[in-house]
Structures are given as structure tokens and as C-alpha cells.
Amino acid sequence: MNPLDVQTKEVDENNINFNKMYPKAYNKKTTGPYTKTRVILLNGTEYESVWFLHQFARHTNNDEIKNAIAVVRNQEQQQQKRIACLKPLNESILETTIAYEQLAIDLTATLAQNDSDSNNKQALNFALLEDFDHLYRFSNLMMLDVKGADPSFLVGQFTEITPGRPTLAHYRYPMDNVKRAMNAKKADLYTKLVANIITAAEQQTMNYYMNISQWYKNDLGRKLYAEIGMVEEEHVTQYESLKDPNLTWLQLWVLHEYTEAYLYYSAYL
């Protein structure tokens, strides 16, 4: 897809009124698991764009750029609210968590299978074993805390719930999570997209666990969210380090917007 060939609207025509910004949520009992994971992925991608643009605005003294950022960022916020509210009110913390971990496993595996860059593939395959363990651990918590719970039903039996690398072996010295960055001038466009997509997805998971752990109903769950939340910090550190740090802020902005367009257009998850 070449977004420059796509007919679009003027930027000011993209604003969403409050009625349209709050959509009808999906039915958690009848909606397929990959619809739920896609909602999480696009929510995370919009969130990443919002916070990237906040950081960009804080690191430029060009008023024209700041004004353009303010307009686009406001629309990214509207899109993020619209996507986030597709989640229904009656979906529990744990049910959402199972969807987060299913996304982590299936997205990571899909990106690894299709990326030709060995550095990206190694990072994805390494973290994938830990994502399997997270799904397994949270599924066990659900079966302990929720009478009659069936995590395999939530994932549609598409994703195997099985032990991965034990959580005890996940913790590394922070420096060891920093990987070699790509050269954006030489890397395939898909390789650049992979780094952007997986960083946004894992960051969304990290943020969810950071903010939700204190709201869980018992100490066992709070401890598990804190434990796995620290692993998500490692994953985000690993994935963001794959990106080329020599790109300009404007080049990074283009890649962020392209990542959004690609995910909305593509058939991923």
C-alpha cells in the first residue's frame, strides 16, 4: 500500500464529534478473539502516536511544526478513545489480560515469520517464549479466581496455553535488553514497520499492567501483574532499541503515521 496514492480528506475534516467518538462496544460472548486482539493492537498504536507527538512537541522550537502536531495529535486522541471504547463494560481485568497475551503471542509469531531481518527475528523469537509463559500464568490465575472460567474459550483455542520460558528466568540486567539498532537507510520497509508495530503493542501491554495491578481484587493477582509488568518493561526496552536512533523527528513521525495506515489497511489479527 502506498498511502500517497490513497484519496483522503483535508486534516481539519478528520475531527470526530463526541457521539461518534463513543462507539457501540463489542459483545464479549459472541465476538471472536482476533477482533479483541485487533482492538488492543490499534488502541496501542494510537496511544504510541499520541505520546510520540507529545515528545516531539517538547523537543522542537518550530512553532509551525508544534501547531501541526497539536492538530494531528488531537485527532489521534479522538481515534484512540473511539478504539478503546470498543471494549465492553462487562469485560473483566483478567479477560482483557488474556486477550493482551494472545495478541503478544500471535502478533510476535506472525511478525517473526515474515520479517527477513535476523536481528528483529531474534528479538521477537526470544520474547515469544516469555509471552507464552505470561498467557499460561494469567490463565492459571483466572482458573483460581473465577469459578467455571475457561481461558481456552477466550482465545478460541487458536493459541496454545502452555508453559514457556519460566518467569523466574525472564529477569535480566537492564543493559542486556538493549539490542543492536537497525540502519533505516538499508533496512526493508517491512522491517521498520515490525519494530514500530511490536513496540507499540508491547508498550500498550506494559502500560496496562502498570496501571491495572493495584486494582486487582487480591494480593496474588496484584503480585502477578507487578511481576509480569516488569518483564513487559524488558520487552519494550528490547523492541524500541531495534529502531534507528539516527532518524529525525519528522522522519519518525512519517513512520508512525505509516504504521497506523498499514495496520488499519492490513489483515493482521
MARNU-766494 format. One line per field, with one value per residue: x, y, z of N, C-alpha, C in turn; residue number from 0; residue in one letter; chain. Coordinates in nm, 2 decimals. Layout:
N
n_east = (X/...)
n_north = (Y/...)
n_up = (Z/...)
ca_east = (X/...)
ca_north = (Y/...)
ca_up = (Z/...)
c_east = (X/...)
c_north = (Y/...)
c_up = (Z/...)
seq = (NUM/...)
type = (A/...)
mol = (A/...)
//
This chain:
269
n_east = (0.08/0.06/0.04/0.04/-0.09/-0.36/-0.68/-0.77/-0.90/-0.90/-0.70/-0.84/-1.09/-1.11/-1.19/-1.37/-1.70/-1.84/-2.04/-1.99/-1.75/-1.78/-1.83/-2.05/-1.99/-1.82/-1.97/-1.88/-1.92/-1.98/-1.81/-1.53/-1.19/-0.98/-1.08/-1.09/-0.82/-0.72/-0.84/-0.70/-0.44/-0.46/-0.55/-0.32/-0.14/-0.24/-0.22/0.06/0.13/0.01/0.17/0.42/0.40/0.36/0.61/0.77/0.67/0.78/1.04/1.10/1.15/1.01/0.74/0.55/0.56/0.49/0.23/0.11/0.15/-0.02/-0.27/-0.29/-0.24/-0.45/-0.65/-0.56/-0.59/-0.87/-0.93/-0.80/-0.96/-1.20/-1.14/-1.06/-1.29/-1.44/-1.41/-1.61/-1.81/-1.85/-1.64/-1.39/-1.09/-0.91/-1.00/-0.96/-0.68/-0.61/-0.66/-0.47/-0.23/-0.27/-0.26/0.00/0.15/0.05/0.09/0.36/0.47/0.37/0.49/0.76/0.78/0.75/0.94/1.25/1.48/1.74/1.82/1.59/1.42/1.54/1.51/1.23/1.17/1.29/1.15/0.90/0.88/0.86/0.62/0.44/0.46/0.35/0.08/0.01/0.05/-0.14/-0.37/-0.38/-0.42/-0.68/-0.83/-0.80/-0.93/-1.18/-1.48/-1.56/-1.42/-1.28/-1.01/-0.92/-1.14/-1.17/-0.95/-1.03/-0.93/-0.73/-0.48/-0.22/-0.23/0.03/0.31/0.60/0.92/1.02/0.90/1.07/1.32/1.32/1.41/1.66/1.98/1.93/2.08/2.12/1.90/1.90/1.92/2.09/2.06/1.87/1.98/1.82/1.83/1.92/1.75/1.47/1.14/0.94/1.07/1.12/0.86/0.78/0.94/0.82/0.55/0.56/0.67/0.48/0.27/0.37/0.43/0.18/0.08/0.25/0.19/-0.08/-0.06/0.10/-0.08/-0.31/-0.26/-0.28/-0.55/-0.65/-0.82/-0.71/-0.42/-0.25/-0.31/-0.23/0.04/0.12/0.06/0.24/0.48/0.49/0.46/0.70/0.85/0.74/0.84/1.10/1.07/0.97/1.19/1.37/1.25/1.22/1.48/1.55/1.49/1.61/1.81/1.90/1.73/1.54/1.31/1.09/1.11/1.06/0.80/0.66/0.70/0.55/0.29/0.26/0.27/0.03/-0.15/-0.09/-0.16/-0.44/-0.52/-0.42/-0.46/-0.39/-0.43)
n_north = (-0.12/0.22/0.50/0.76/0.74/0.71/0.84/1.11/1.31/1.66/1.77/1.90/1.80/1.57/1.55/1.42/1.40/1.40/1.21/1.02/0.95/0.78/0.46/0.17/-0.09/-0.41/-0.74/-0.94/-1.21/-1.32/-1.22/-1.27/-1.38/-1.26/-1.03/-0.89/-0.88/-0.73/-0.48/-0.41/-0.39/-0.18/0.02/0.05/0.13/0.38/0.51/0.51/0.68/0.92/0.98/0.99/1.22/1.41/1.40/1.48/1.75/1.86/1.88/2.05/2.37/2.49/2.67/2.63/2.36/2.27/2.36/2.21/1.95/1.97/1.98/1.73/1.55/1.58/1.47/1.21/1.14/1.14/0.92/0.72/0.71/0.63/0.37/0.25/0.24/0.04/-0.19/-0.37/-0.28/-0.49/-0.66/-0.83/-0.75/-0.96/-1.10/-0.92/-0.92/-1.17/-1.15/-0.96/-1.10/-1.31/-1.16/-1.07/-1.31/-1.42/-1.20/-1.15/-1.39/-1.39/-1.16/-1.23/-1.45/-1.34/-1.13/-1.05/-0.97/-1.06/-0.97/-0.85/-1.07/-1.25/-1.10/-1.10/-1.38/-1.45/-1.31/-1.42/-1.67/-1.60/-1.46/-1.67/-1.79/-1.59/-1.59/-1.84/-1.82/-1.61/-1.74/-1.95/-1.80/-1.70/-1.94/-2.00/-1.79/-1.73/-1.88/-2.16/-2.07/-2.06/-2.02/-2.12/-2.10/-1.83/-1.76/-1.88/-2.13/-2.10/-2.02/-2.18/-2.26/-2.28/-2.37/-2.15/-2.01/-2.01/-1.77/-1.69/-1.70/-1.48/-1.23/-0.99/-0.82/-0.47/-0.35/-0.57/-0.60/-0.42/-0.40/-0.43/-0.16/-0.10/0.00/0.24/0.33/0.12/-0.09/-0.30/-0.17/-0.32/-0.43/-0.20/-0.13/-0.36/-0.32/-0.08/-0.16/-0.38/-0.26/-0.06/-0.23/-0.39/-0.19/-0.09/-0.31/-0.32/-0.07/-0.12/-0.32/-0.18/0.01/-0.13/-0.32/-0.25/-0.24/-0.50/-0.77/-0.92/-1.01/-1.20/-1.18/-0.91/-0.92/-1.09/-0.93/-0.72/-0.86/-0.97/-0.73/-0.61/-0.77/-0.69/-0.44/-0.50/-0.61/-0.39/-0.22/-0.38/-0.40/-0.13/-0.05/-0.16/0.02/0.28/0.51/0.74/0.86/1.15/1.36/1.43/1.23/1.01/1.06/1.04/0.76/0.67/0.74/0.60/0.34/0.33/0.36/0.13/-0.08/-0.04/-0.09/-0.34/-0.70/-0.80/-1.00)
n_up = (0.00/-0.09/0.08/-0.03/-0.26/-0.20/-0.19/0.02/0.30/0.39/0.66/0.87/0.84/0.96/1.22/1.50/1.62/1.96/1.98/1.78/1.86/2.07/2.05/1.98/2.19/2.15/2.18/2.43/2.45/2.21/2.02/1.82/1.92/1.78/1.69/1.93/1.99/1.79/1.84/2.07/1.97/1.78/1.95/2.11/1.91/1.84/2.09/2.11/1.91/2.00/2.23/2.12/1.96/2.16/2.28/2.07/2.03/2.26/2.20/1.99/1.86/1.66/1.57/1.37/1.32/1.58/1.59/1.39/1.49/1.72/1.61/1.47/1.67/1.84/1.69/1.68/1.95/1.96/1.79/1.93/2.17/2.05/1.96/2.20/2.35/2.23/2.38/2.60/2.89/3.06/3.04/3.21/3.41/3.40/3.18/2.97/2.99/2.92/2.64/2.58/2.61/2.42/2.19/2.21/2.17/1.92/1.74/1.77/1.67/1.41/1.30/1.32/1.15/0.90/0.87/0.73/0.85/1.05/1.30/1.41/1.40/1.59/1.83/1.84/1.85/2.09/2.29/2.25/2.37/2.64/2.63/2.59/2.84/3.00/2.92/3.01/3.28/3.36/3.28/3.46/3.69/3.64/3.64/3.91/4.04/3.92/3.91/3.72/3.50/3.17/3.01/2.76/2.60/2.57/2.41/2.18/2.12/1.94/2.01/2.18/2.52/2.71/2.91/2.89/2.86/3.19/3.42/3.62/3.50/3.34/3.41/3.35/3.35/3.31/3.09/2.92/2.78/2.57/2.23/1.91/1.70/1.40/1.06/0.91/0.66/0.51/0.58/0.51/0.44/0.56/0.78/0.93/0.99/1.14/1.38/1.47/1.51/1.70/1.91/1.98/2.05/2.27/2.45/2.50/2.64/2.86/2.98/3.05/3.24/3.43/3.53/3.60/3.80/4.07/4.10/4.11/4.26/4.47/4.67/4.54/4.26/4.23/4.28/4.07/3.84/3.89/3.88/3.61/3.48/3.50/3.33/3.09/3.08/3.02/2.76/2.61/2.63/2.48/2.22/2.14/2.11/1.88/1.68/1.45/1.58/1.46/1.29/1.20/1.39/1.23/1.03/1.19/1.26/1.02/0.98/1.20/1.13/0.90/1.00/1.14/0.92/0.78/0.95/0.99/0.73/0.67/0.71/0.95/1.24)
ca_east = (0.00/0.13/-0.06/0.03/-0.19/-0.49/-0.76/-0.80/-0.96/-0.82/-0.68/-0.95/-1.22/-1.10/-1.23/-1.49/-1.78/-1.84/-2.14/-1.93/-1.62/-1.81/-1.90/-2.11/-1.89/-1.85/-2.03/-1.76/-1.95/-2.00/-1.71/-1.41/-1.08/-0.89/-1.14/-1.05/-0.67/-0.70/-0.88/-0.59/-0.33/-0.49/-0.55/-0.18/-0.08/-0.29/-0.16/0.20/0.13/-0.02/0.28/0.54/0.38/0.38/0.76/0.82/0.64/0.86/1.17/1.11/1.12/0.95/0.60/0.47/0.56/0.41/0.08/0.06/0.14/-0.13/-0.40/-0.29/-0.24/-0.59/-0.73/-0.51/-0.66/-1.01/-0.93/-0.77/-1.08/-1.30/-1.10/-1.05/-1.43/-1.50/-1.41/-1.74/-1.80/-1.86/-1.52/-1.31/-0.95/-0.84/-1.05/-0.88/-0.54/-0.59/-0.66/-0.34/-0.13/-0.29/-0.21/0.15/0.20/0.02/0.15/0.51/0.50/0.34/0.60/0.89/0.77/0.75/1.05/1.37/1.59/1.77/1.82/1.45/1.36/1.60/1.44/1.09/1.16/1.33/1.04/0.78/0.88/0.81/0.48/0.37/0.45/0.26/-0.06/-0.01/0.04/-0.26/-0.48/-0.39/-0.48/-0.82/-0.89/-0.81/-1.01/-1.31/-1.55/-1.60/-1.35/-1.22/-0.93/-0.91/-1.26/-1.14/-0.86/-1.09/-0.85/-0.64/-0.35/-0.20/-0.20/0.13/0.43/0.71/1.04/0.97/0.91/1.19/1.43/1.29/1.47/1.79/2.03/1.87/2.16/2.12/1.78/1.93/1.97/2.15/1.96/1.88/2.01/1.69/1.86/1.94/1.65/1.34/1.03/0.86/1.15/1.09/0.72/0.78/0.99/0.72/0.43/0.58/0.70/0.35/0.18/0.42/0.42/0.04/0.07/0.33/0.11/-0.20/-0.02/0.14/-0.19/-0.42/-0.22/-0.33/-0.70/-0.69/-0.90/-0.64/-0.27/-0.19/-0.31/-0.15/0.18/0.15/0.07/0.37/0.59/0.49/0.47/0.85/0.90/0.70/0.94/1.22/1.03/0.97/1.33/1.43/1.19/1.24/1.62/1.57/1.47/1.72/1.80/1.95/1.62/1.49/1.18/1.00/1.11/0.99/0.65/0.61/0.69/0.44/0.16/0.26/0.24/-0.11/-0.22/-0.06/-0.24/-0.58/-0.54/-0.38/-0.55/-0.32/-0.50)
ca_north = (0.00/0.35/0.60/0.88/0.72/0.70/0.96/1.13/1.43/1.76/1.73/1.96/1.73/1.44/1.56/1.33/1.46/1.31/1.10/0.92/0.91/0.67/0.36/0.06/-0.19/-0.55/-0.84/-1.03/-1.36/-1.36/-1.16/-1.36/-1.34/-1.18/-0.89/-0.83/-0.85/-0.62/-0.36/-0.38/-0.35/-0.04/0.11/0.07/0.21/0.52/0.56/0.53/0.80/1.04/1.01/1.03/1.36/1.49/1.41/1.57/1.89/1.91/1.88/2.13/2.51/2.54/2.69/2.57/2.21/2.25/2.38/2.09/1.84/1.98/1.94/1.59/1.48/1.59/1.37/1.08/1.12/1.10/0.79/0.63/0.70/0.55/0.23/0.19/0.22/-0.08/-0.28/-0.36/-0.26/-0.62/-0.75/-0.82/-0.72/-1.08/-1.14/-0.83/-0.96/-1.29/-1.10/-0.89/-1.20/-1.38/-1.07/-1.08/-1.44/-1.43/-1.09/-1.17/-1.50/-1.35/-1.07/-1.31/-1.54/-1.26/-1.04/-1.11/-0.91/-1.16/-0.90/-0.84/-1.21/-1.30/-1.04/-1.15/-1.52/-1.46/-1.27/-1.50/-1.78/-1.54/-1.43/-1.79/-1.81/-1.50/-1.64/-1.96/-1.77/-1.54/-1.83/-2.02/-1.71/-1.69/-2.06/-2.00/-1.68/-1.72/-2.01/-2.21/-2.00/-2.14/-1.94/-2.17/-2.05/-1.69/-1.75/-1.95/-2.25/-2.07/-2.00/-2.28/-2.21/-2.38/-2.31/-2.11/-1.99/-1.98/-1.63/-1.68/-1.68/-1.37/-1.11/-0.97/-0.69/-0.39/-0.33/-0.69/-0.59/-0.33/-0.47/-0.36/-0.08/-0.12/0.12/0.27/0.36/-0.01/-0.19/-0.31/-0.10/-0.41/-0.44/-0.08/-0.15/-0.46/-0.26/0.01/-0.23/-0.46/-0.16/-0.01/-0.34/-0.43/-0.07/-0.09/-0.42/-0.27/0.04/-0.18/-0.39/-0.08/0.08/-0.22/-0.41/-0.21/-0.26/-0.64/-0.79/-0.99/-1.00/-1.29/-1.11/-0.78/-0.96/-1.14/-0.82/-0.65/-0.95/-0.97/-0.60/-0.58/-0.83/-0.61/-0.33/-0.55/-0.63/-0.26/-0.18/-0.46/-0.37/0.01/-0.04/-0.20/0.13/0.36/0.64/0.85/0.93/1.28/1.36/1.43/1.10/0.92/1.09/0.97/0.62/0.64/0.76/0.49/0.22/0.33/0.33/-0.01/-0.17/-0.03/-0.14/-0.48/-0.81/-0.86/-1.03)
ca_up = (0.00/-0.09/0.13/-0.11/-0.37/-0.14/-0.18/0.16/0.33/0.45/0.80/0.95/0.82/1.03/1.36/1.53/1.73/2.07/1.96/1.70/1.93/2.17/1.96/2.04/2.23/2.11/2.27/2.47/2.44/2.07/1.94/1.80/1.99/1.70/1.69/2.05/1.99/1.69/1.91/2.16/1.88/1.72/2.06/2.14/1.81/1.85/2.21/2.08/1.82/2.08/2.32/2.04/1.92/2.28/2.30/1.95/2.06/2.36/2.15/1.88/1.88/1.54/1.60/1.26/1.35/1.70/1.56/1.31/1.58/1.81/1.54/1.44/1.80/1.89/1.62/1.73/2.07/1.93/1.73/2.04/2.25/1.98/1.95/2.33/2.40/2.17/2.49/2.67/3.03/3.14/3.03/3.34/3.40/3.35/3.04/2.88/3.00/2.83/2.51/2.56/2.59/2.30/2.09/2.22/2.11/1.78/1.66/1.77/1.58/1.27/1.25/1.31/1.03/0.78/0.87/0.68/0.93/1.15/1.43/1.45/1.43/1.71/1.94/1.85/1.90/2.23/2.38/2.23/2.48/2.76/2.62/2.62/2.99/3.06/2.90/3.09/3.42/3.38/3.27/3.59/3.79/3.61/3.69/4.05/4.09/3.86/3.91/3.59/3.39/3.06/2.92/2.62/2.52/2.54/2.29/2.07/2.10/1.83/2.07/2.28/2.65/2.75/2.97/2.81/2.95/3.33/3.46/3.71/3.41/3.25/3.45/3.31/3.38/3.20/2.97/2.84/2.70/2.46/2.12/1.80/1.62/1.25/0.98/0.84/0.51/0.45/0.62/0.44/0.50/0.65/0.90/1.01/1.04/1.25/1.50/1.52/1.55/1.82/2.02/2.03/2.11/2.40/2.53/2.55/2.75/2.98/3.04/3.11/3.37/3.53/3.58/3.65/3.90/4.20/4.11/4.12/4.38/4.58/4.66/4.44/4.13/4.23/4.27/3.94/3.75/3.91/3.83/3.46/3.43/3.49/3.21/2.98/3.07/2.94/2.62/2.55/2.61/2.37/2.09/2.10/2.08/1.74/1.58/1.41/1.66/1.38/1.21/1.25/1.45/1.12/0.97/1.28/1.25/0.89/1.01/1.29/1.06/0.80/1.07/1.16/0.80/0.74/1.04/0.95/0.59/0.65/0.76/1.07/1.36)
c_east = (0.09/0.02/-0.07/-0.06/-0.33/-0.56/-0.80/-0.87/-0.86/-0.81/-0.80/-1.08/-1.22/-1.14/-1.36/-1.57/-1.80/-1.94/-2.07/-1.80/-1.65/-1.89/-1.97/-2.00/-1.92/-1.91/-1.92/-1.79/-1.96/-1.89/-1.58/-1.29/-0.99/-0.95/-1.09/-0.90/-0.64/-0.74/-0.76/-0.47/-0.35/-0.50/-0.41/-0.11/-0.12/-0.23/-0.01/0.22/0.11/0.11/0.41/0.52/0.39/0.54/0.82/0.79/0.73/1.01/1.19/1.08/1.05/0.80/0.51/0.45/0.47/0.26/0.03/0.05/0.02/-0.26/-0.40/-0.31/-0.38/-0.68/-0.68/-0.58/-0.80/-1.02/-0.90/-0.89/-1.19/-1.27/-1.11/-1.19/-1.50/-1.50/-1.54/-1.71/-1.79/-1.74/-1.42/-1.16/-0.88/-0.88/-0.97/-0.73/-0.51/-0.58/-0.52/-0.23/-0.15/-0.24/-0.06/0.21/0.17/0.08/0.30/0.54/0.48/0.45/0.73/0.89/0.79/0.86/1.18/1.49/1.62/1.78/1.68/1.39/1.41/1.53/1.30/1.08/1.20/1.22/0.92/0.77/0.83/0.67/0.39/0.35/0.36/0.11/-0.09/-0.03/-0.10/-0.38/-0.50/-0.46/-0.63/-0.89/-0.90/-0.91/-1.15/-1.37/-1.59/-1.53/-1.29/-1.14/-0.92/-1.03/-1.23/-1.05/-0.91/-1.02/-0.76/-0.50/-0.33/-0.16/-0.10/0.24/0.54/0.83/0.98/0.99/1.03/1.31/1.42/1.38/1.62/1.84/1.98/1.95/2.15/1.99/1.79/1.99/2.03/2.04/1.98/1.93/1.89/1.72/1.88/1.83/1.53/1.24/0.95/0.94/1.13/0.95/0.71/0.83/0.88/0.60/0.45/0.61/0.57/0.27/0.24/0.42/0.28/0.02/0.13/0.24/-0.02/-0.16/0.03/0.03/-0.30/-0.38/-0.28/-0.48/-0.74/-0.74/-0.83/-0.49/-0.20/-0.19/-0.23/0.00/0.21/0.15/0.20/0.48/0.60/0.51/0.62/0.91/0.86/0.79/1.06/1.19/1.03/1.11/1.40/1.38/1.22/1.39/1.65/1.56/1.60/1.72/1.85/1.85/1.58/1.35/1.07/0.99/1.04/0.84/0.59/0.60/0.57/0.30/0.15/0.22/0.09/-0.19/-0.21/-0.15/-0.39/-0.61/-0.52/-0.48/-0.49/-0.42/-0.64)
c_north = (0.12/0.45/0.73/0.87/0.71/0.83/0.99/1.27/1.53/1.73/1.78/1.89/1.60/1.44/1.48/1.40/1.36/1.19/0.98/0.87/0.80/0.57/0.26/-0.05/-0.33/-0.63/-0.94/-1.18/-1.41/-1.31/-1.25/-1.30/-1.25/-1.04/-0.82/-0.79/-0.74/-0.48/-0.32/-0.33/-0.21/0.06/0.15/0.15/0.36/0.59/0.60/0.66/0.93/1.08/1.04/1.18/1.45/1.51/1.50/1.71/1.95/1.92/1.96/2.28/2.58/2.55/2.63/2.42/2.19/2.26/2.26/1.97/1.85/1.94/1.79/1.51/1.47/1.48/1.23/1.04/1.08/0.96/0.69/0.61/0.61/0.40/0.17/0.16/0.10/-0.20/-0.26/-0.34/-0.39/-0.71/-0.72/-0.79/-0.84/-1.12/-1.05/-0.87/-1.08/-1.25/-1.03/-1.00/-1.29/-1.29/-1.08/-1.20/-1.44/-1.32/-1.11/-1.28/-1.47/-1.26/-1.14/-1.39/-1.46/-1.16/-1.11/-1.06/-1.00/-1.10/-0.89/-0.97/-1.27/-1.23/-1.09/-1.29/-1.54/-1.42/-1.35/-1.61/-1.72/-1.50/-1.55/-1.82/-1.72/-1.54/-1.75/-1.91/-1.70/-1.64/-1.91/-1.93/-1.70/-1.82/-2.07/-1.90/-1.67/-1.86/-2.04/-2.14/-2.09/-2.05/-1.98/-2.12/-1.90/-1.67/-1.83/-2.08/-2.23/-2.06/-2.10/-2.22/-2.32/-2.31/-2.27/-2.11/-1.95/-1.83/-1.60/-1.65/-1.56/-1.24/-1.10/-0.83/-0.59/-0.37/-0.45/-0.69/-0.50/-0.40/-0.38/-0.29/-0.11/0.01/0.14/0.29/0.23/-0.11/-0.18/-0.23/-0.19/-0.42/-0.32/-0.08/-0.24/-0.39/-0.16/-0.06/-0.30/-0.37/-0.11/-0.11/-0.37/-0.31/-0.06/-0.19/-0.37/-0.16/-0.02/-0.24/-0.29/-0.02/0.00/-0.30/-0.37/-0.22/-0.40/-0.67/-0.87/-0.98/-1.08/-1.23/-0.99/-0.82/-1.01/-1.03/-0.74/-0.73/-0.95/-0.84/-0.56/-0.65/-0.75/-0.49/-0.37/-0.57/-0.50/-0.21/-0.25/-0.41/-0.22/0.03/-0.08/-0.09/0.21/0.49/0.76/0.92/1.06/1.26/1.35/1.30/1.00/0.94/1.03/0.82/0.58/0.64/0.64/0.36/0.22/0.29/0.19/-0.10/-0.16/-0.09/-0.29/-0.58/-0.87/-0.88/-0.97)
c_up = (0.00/-0.05/0.05/-0.23/-0.33/-0.13/-0.03/0.17/0.38/0.60/0.89/0.94/0.89/1.17/1.38/1.64/1.84/2.06/1.89/1.77/2.03/2.09/2.05/2.07/2.17/2.22/2.31/2.45/2.30/1.97/1.93/1.87/1.91/1.67/1.82/2.05/1.89/1.76/2.00/2.08/1.83/1.83/2.10/2.04/1.81/1.98/2.18/2.00/1.91/2.16/2.24/2.00/2.04/2.30/2.19/1.98/2.17/2.32/2.02/1.92/1.76/1.56/1.49/1.28/1.47/1.68/1.48/1.40/1.67/1.74/1.52/1.57/1.86/1.82/1.65/1.86/2.05/1.88/1.84/2.13/2.18/1.98/2.09/2.38/2.33/2.28/2.57/2.82/3.11/3.12/3.14/3.31/3.35/3.21/2.94/2.88/2.92/2.68/2.48/2.53/2.46/2.18/2.09/2.15/1.96/1.69/1.65/1.67/1.44/1.22/1.23/1.19/0.91/0.77/0.82/0.76/1.04/1.29/1.49/1.49/1.56/1.83/1.95/1.90/2.04/2.32/2.37/2.34/2.61/2.75/2.64/2.77/3.05/3.04/2.99/3.24/3.45/3.37/3.40/3.69/3.77/3.66/3.84/4.11/4.04/3.85/3.77/3.47/3.29/2.97/2.78/2.53/2.48/2.42/2.17/2.03/1.98/1.89/2.18/2.41/2.71/2.82/2.87/2.89/3.08/3.36/3.54/3.62/3.32/3.28/3.42/3.35/3.27/3.08/2.87/2.75/2.58/2.35/2.01/1.72/1.47/1.18/0.89/0.69/0.44/0.47/0.53/0.51/0.60/0.78/0.99/1.07/1.15/1.38/1.56/1.58/1.68/1.94/2.08/2.10/2.25/2.49/2.59/2.66/2.87/3.05/3.11/3.24/3.47/3.60/3.64/3.77/4.04/4.22/4.12/4.25/4.50/4.56/4.56/4.30/4.12/4.21/4.13/3.83/3.76/3.85/3.68/3.40/3.42/3.37/3.09/2.97/2.99/2.79/2.55/2.53/2.49/2.24/2.05/2.06/1.94/1.64/1.56/1.49/1.58/1.29/1.28/1.31/1.34/1.05/1.06/1.28/1.13/0.92/1.10/1.22/0.96/0.87/1.10/1.03/0.76/0.82/1.01/0.82/0.59/0.72/0.89/1.18/1.36)
seq = (0/1/2/3/4/5/6/7/8/9/10/11/12/13/14/15/16/17/18/19/20/21/22/23/24/25/26/27/28/29/30/31/32/33/34/35/36/37/38/39/40/41/42/43/44/45/46/47/48/49/50/51/52/53/54/55/56/57/58/59/60/61/62/63/64/65/66/67/68/69/70/71/72/73/74/75/76/77/78/79/80/81/82/83/84/85/86/87/88/89/90/91/92/93/94/95/96/97/98/99/100/101/102/103/104/105/106/107/108/109/110/111/112/113/114/115/116/117/118/119/120/121/122/123/124/125/126/127/128/129/130/131/132/133/134/135/136/137/138/139/140/141/142/143/144/145/146/147/148/149/150/151/152/153/154/155/156/157/158/159/160/161/162/163/164/165/166/167/168/169/170/171/172/173/174/175/176/177/178/179/180/181/182/183/184/185/186/187/188/189/190/191/192/193/194/195/196/197/198/199/200/201/202/203/204/205/206/207/208/209/210/211/212/213/214/215/216/217/218/219/220/221/222/223/224/225/226/227/228/229/230/231/232/233/234/235/236/237/238/239/240/241/242/243/244/245/246/247/248/249/250/251/252/253/254/255/256/257/258/259/260/261/262/263/264/265/266/267/268)
type = (M/N/P/L/D/V/Q/T/K/E/V/D/E/N/N/I/N/F/N/K/M/Y/P/K/A/Y/N/K/K/T/T/G/P/Y/T/K/T/R/V/I/L/L/N/G/T/E/Y/E/S/V/W/F/L/H/Q/F/A/R/H/T/N/N/D/E/I/K/N/A/I/A/V/V/R/N/Q/E/Q/Q/Q/Q/K/R/I/A/C/L/K/P/L/N/E/S/I/L/E/T/T/I/A/Y/E/Q/L/A/I/D/L/T/A/T/L/A/Q/N/D/S/D/S/N/N/K/Q/A/L/N/F/A/L/L/E/D/F/D/H/L/Y/R/F/S/N/L/M/M/L/D/V/K/G/A/D/P/S/F/L/V/G/Q/F/T/E/I/T/P/G/R/P/T/L/A/H/Y/R/Y/P/M/D/N/V/K/R/A/M/N/A/K/K/A/D/L/Y/T/K/L/V/A/N/I/I/T/A/A/E/Q/Q/T/M/N/Y/Y/M/N/I/S/Q/W/Y/K/N/D/L/G/R/K/L/Y/A/E/I/G/M/V/E/E/E/H/V/T/Q/Y/E/S/L/K/D/P/N/L/T/W/L/Q/L/W/V/L/H/E/Y/T/E/A/Y/L/Y/Y/S/A/Y/L)
mol = (A/A/A/A/A/A/A/A/A/A/A/A/A/A/A/A/A/A/A/A/A/A/A/A/A/A/A/A/A/A/A/A/A/A/A/A/A/A/A/A/A/A/A/A/A/A/A/A/A/A/A/A/A/A/A/A/A/A/A/A/A/A/A/A/A/A/A/A/A/A/A/A/A/A/A/A/A/A/A/A/A/A/A/A/A/A/A/A/A/A/A/A/A/A/A/A/A/A/A/A/A/A/A/A/A/A/A/A/A/A/A/A/A/A/A/A/A/A/A/A/A/A/A/A/A/A/A/A/A/A/A/A/A/A/A/A/A/A/A/A/A/A/A/A/A/A/A/A/A/A/A/A/A/A/A/A/A/A/A/A/A/A/A/A/A/A/A/A/A/A/A/A/A/A/A/A/A/A/A/A/A/A/A/A/A/A/A/A/A/A/A/A/A/A/A/A/A/A/A/A/A/A/A/A/A/A/A/A/A/A/A/A/A/A/A/A/A/A/A/A/A/A/A/A/A/A/A/A/A/A/A/A/A/A/A/A/A/A/A/A/A/A/A/A/A/A/A/A/A/A/A/A/A/A/A/A/A/A/A/A/A/A/A/A/A/A/A/A/A)
//
